[in-house]
Amino acid sequence: MGRLDAVSFRQISQILEVTDRLGLSREAVEIPLDPASPGLVRKLPNGKLEIVVDADQPFEQWLTAVEPTIVKVAEA
């Protein structure tokens, strides 16, 4: 599988399912449509959580692996 060029609506929905389950408000989460390598999770100056999908990992694998990072950054 090749590099991910754009984050789909379906993938955004899957990420939001994770953040919903973790109790994070959708208003507090930003998911850019452009993936990056490496992907990242960080808290923005405005307090929102930015979740950038990794362009080089298979999406399902990345989503499973990123959940602990989302929890860690959200709690920081």
PELIN-V355071 format. One record per run of one state. SS is the DSSP state (~ for helix, > for strand, _ for the rest). FROM is the first residue (numbers start at 1). LEN is the number of residues. If there is no record, write none. Layout:
SS;FROM;LEN + SS;FROM;LEN
//
This chain:
_;1;8 + ~;9;13 + _;22;4 + ~;26;3 + >;29;2 + _;31;5 + >;36;1 + _;37;3 + >;40;4 + _;44;5 + >;49;4 + _;53;1 + >;54;1 + _;55;4 + ~;59;17 + _;76;1
//
